[in-house]
Amino acid sequence: MAATDQTRILSLYEQVSYTSGTGGDVPTDRTGGLNLGTALNIPRGRVFSTFVQSHRRAAKDLCDVLMRTSSAIQLIGLAGRLRDRLNENLFIYAVSFVILHKQEFRNLRLPSIVEVFPHKFVPAEELTKMQVTVNKLPPNQEAQLVIEYGPEFASTNLKPEHRVSYWREDYGINSHHWHWHLVYPAEMDVPGDRKGELFYYMHQQMVARYDMERLSVDLNRVEKLENWRVPIRDGYFSKLTSNNSGRAWGTRQDDSLMKDFRRTDFGLDFIDITVMEIWMSRLMDAIHQGYMINRNGDRVPLSDNVTTGKLGIEILGDAFEADASLSPNALFYGDLHNLGHLMIAFTHDNDGAHKEEIGAMGDSATAMRDPVFYRWHKFVDGIFQEYKMTQPPYTLEDLSLPNVVVDKVGVLRDNQLNQLTTGWNLREFEASRGLDFNAPNPVMLRITHLDHAPFNYHIQVTNSGAAPKKVTVRIFIAPKHNVRGLEMSFMEQRLLWSEMDKFTETLKPGKNQIVRASKDSSITDPNEFTFRDLGPRPPPAADGSAPPPANNEFNFCGCGWPEHLLLPRGKPEGKTYQLFVMLTDYEKDKVEEPKGPRKCANAVSFCGILDAKYPDKRPMGFPFDRRPPPILNNEMDTSVADYASLGNISLTDITITFLNNQLKK
């Protein structure tokens, strides 16, 4: 695809609409005009939220029109004509959706959502100050302006919960959450292998990583929000505006109560907390009965031990996320996840009496900033874990790998063994090209964020077989001690294990040395493109050497976990973590895939592959997704160390030290 197409696509995300060209033939209705369905029902300058079913319907109507374009030029022309008629957030969502999901646009890339919507990441006060500064500059003066964005801009540390605001408000995790729900949207007729299970696993891992971060600053693990009739202890004040109309996100005072939803301005029916409780009860009944009831009244068995059809966790995930096209019975099991987000987002103005805007929990790009997000998703994960506890433990055959022994494992950083470091780093984005500015001079957003020094895994393995053996290498990390400083049992630690990497390796007979760089992790997205990155390719260098590869040569979708948050923060004095390395039989893990290049093939552990099957036959989170067998190798199984009695598993203590200064990478 021509580089000019990428440049033109970028203009759709900027302040000035792209208007040249007609885009060729445009799909029309029988009256000869564009049929945008409900896409025009969301006014410009208002919040667009994929947690709202009517908004998802509007997005689908618009995406259906844009998906019928057959070339970049046609998409650019059509989108340029529609842009000024549509809600700004809906427009960006739909264009991004089409670029990600349409085969013809495989090589186009999305700019960072931070640059498109700076207001979702930077306080309104800072943006306003910068806009005033921009307006005061003489027209011919060239100057680069900088907005400094610190790690704790929205609050002080007077309240214990604010100790982890640097993590919740990190631009990377919030961008990831927005992108993930763009790649795997609800009710958009997007085929995705094991989509419901991915919904469960990605959010479970988010909560696990948040709990690890809390333990790093001596906070208890997050408590689930399961009683909706008691006050929510922690409030949240984002300091953000919801859109370029300048309206502030709704705020939540400490000890606010969830209330029945009684607003009429979002196209939703009234929602009672009692109805939410009924939906929860029906899901719990289904889990313990071992089946759900579909629309025809038939039983849909729930089990992960199946050889054909969907795993039970996938069926449950489809029902919980309330994708009406995938849920066995959306009317019966409800819309618990999405409406939970909305009811929390409107605790401050549940009936619209004060005409207040939705809270941060109502947008996938801002929800992770709010402490209650993790309480809500700890509840969501609790339902999934209730199901997982009904599944039989893995057997010795499931867990072991004959003739393969992991002799030694270590992580190496700057020639230091098992000693990793974290600290602060800087990342720059160009805010002036987003929808908040119309600035002739660049306005840079300089963000301070947590980061880690890069490191390598070193794994020594012996293959005692006579032939080469292909294996899957699975790497997890978890804190060794709880908040009281006590070493954790298997069940206390089970939900803290965070996936770090998963890859395949062929072992030759005898000794093998595997070296794997942290930057190659299967959960992270190392490619974070900005407007500058996606601009025209630079000319050849003066010495005649070729320029760097064009961005359309990368296989990218922006869905993965941020690479700079691969490691938990640790402590200034050092904190002990356990590194779990397991080798499994690739012949039992592999999935038959169609040939050809894959879209969105990075960060496969959390994001899968858009046009192929999830590349691992095992349940996501294996082997920690189920309780352990009571007896392993004729011994009681009480801690993860008992798993390490198997030759194909290794458990290693490592230390992560938080330096609290600028990292040199």
Secondary structure, DSSP 8 states (H G I E B T S, - for coil): --HHHHHHHHHHTSSS----S--SS----TTSS---TTGGGS-TTS---TTSHHHHHHHHHHHHHHHT--SHHHHHHHHHHHGGGS-HHHHHHHHHHHHHH-GGGTT-----HHHH-GGGTS-HHHHHHHHHHHHHS-TT----EEEEE-TTTT--TTSGGGGGHHHHT-HHHHHHHHHHHHHS-TTS----TTHHHHHHHHHHHHHHHHHHHHHHTT---------TTS-BS--B----BSSTT--B-B-B-TTB----B--SSSS---B-HHHHHHHHHHHHHHHHHTEEE-TTS-EEE--S--SSS--HHHHHHHHHHT-TTTSS-HHHH--HHHHHHHHHHTTT-TTSTT----BGGGSTTTGGGSHHHHHHHHHHHHHHHHHHTTS----HHHH--TTEEEEEEEEEETTEETEEEEEEEEEEEEGGGSTT---SS-EEEEEEEEEE---EEEEEEEE-SSS-EEEEEEEEEEESB-TTS-B--HHHHGGG-EEEEEEEEEE-SEEEEEEEEGGG-SSEE-----TTTTS------TT-------GGGS---S-SEEGGGSS---BTT-EEEEEEEEEEEHHHH-----SS--TT-SSHHHH--TTS--S--S-TTTTTTS---SEETTEE--SHHHHTTSTTEEEEEEEEEEEEEE---
